[in-house]
Amino acid sequence: MHAITISEPGGPEALVWGEVPDPVAGEGEVLVEVVASAVNRADIMQRQGFYNPPPGASPYLGLECSGRITEIGPGVSGWSVGDEVCALLAGGGYAEKVAVPAGQLLPVPAGLDLKQAAALPEVVCTVWSNVFMVAHLRPTETLLVHGGSSGIGTMAIQLAKAVGATVAVTAGSKEKLDYCAELGADILINYREQDFVAEIERATGGAGADVILDNMGAKYLDRNVQALAVNGRLAIIGMQGGIKAELNIAALLGKRAAISATSLRARPLGEKAAIVAAVREHVWPLIEGGRIRPVVDRELPMSEAGTAHQVLEDSGHIGKVLLVAP
């Protein structure tokens, strides 16, 4: 088969479409013929040499895909050859075939085509696990989403609105903020021109955000704590703004607040399966009912993965960028 490989850690030009050995469906796995994958920030970090796959995972990029099952491995039930699926992966989505643990499979939601479904697994599992399973966002609470126009952000807006929360977002342009508003965002903050701490305080009458979904890490840590409400919860899912920062414990104690930091990729199979099962139960009906939809900025051939990475690095997109297999 063909897959995107990394000639050596570096820029987008390091991504090469070439022949590699076919994967094999092991115990508890199925083999999926990939129709599309999607680009995530973690893929960029792996390309740069900063985020290696967990032991036993595919060495190739790609944390989600959609396609058709072509082979059922030992110990798998409930799935059949020919089923159209999307999948959460620890790697291997930038390829023509990938072996997937059965617990990380999802059926393609009714009303979506197979390519669109590739935009779902990583963002839906990330948002649901962090905002709802860990931070326990409730109706009438306020969620602040940094990077509201990203794939994660566009999904977080929709899911939070679906449960009755108020949503605040940060983004870097009027175009991106306008799109967030179309998805339902209530409080729009241009981080290039406005202080999100002051804007959240003003918009909530001084109460602050009950839950913050943060992709920046160190750069925003202190200000995120300032922006939290009493009993607020900060969920950190990225480190685009660095990995080390000082934390004012007194401020955290004063708000009786909590900070969580999670990633999906290296979690045990059982934890991933539990998240996928929760997503199928709670989110899939919302998608099939038309209340939630994936936001896809553009589709590119998988062989042009380098171009797709450049789009993400330039922040020249809204929602997800898909890579379509030949």
Summary of the structure (lengths in Angstrom):
residues: 326
radius of gyration: 19.3
end to end distance: 10.9
largest distance: 58.6
contacts: 1167
relative contact order: 0.16
helix: 33%
strand: 28%
